[in-house]
Amino acid sequence: MPRVCNTRLRRLEGETDAHYDTRLASLRAYERARKKKLTVEQLEELIAKHAGRCALCGVEPPHQRDGRTGLYIDHRHDNGAIRGMLCNRCNLMVGFADQSASLLVKVLEYAKIGAGAS
């Protein structure tokens, strides 16, 4: 039975796993770029700019089997401007902070509680 993913990419007859995964990664890169109104070249430049690391914490997330970097394209929700590539943890944090900057200040203050305790 041919392998089918949510992008509707069907395995070609006699296709190896490596070739299928390469085609799937290319299709996903195209779809990912298209959703953010980027060319695939612009997406590749963005990934290279950050050297495969999160723009905030600097962590290099593990690559997925299908070639995904484990990084997310961070963008402003109000105007769509691309800010950089973030790991899942930082992407979620920035997403919540975008909704309420005052909440982020409260989180920072909360994180300091017990810092001097031994």
Secondary structure, DSSP 8 states (H G I E B T S, - for coil): ---B-TT--B--TT--HHHHHHHHHHHHHHHHHHHTT--HHHHHHHHHHTTTS-TTT-------TTS--S-EEEE-TTT--EEEEE-HHHHHHHHHHHH-HHHHHHHHHHHTTTTT--
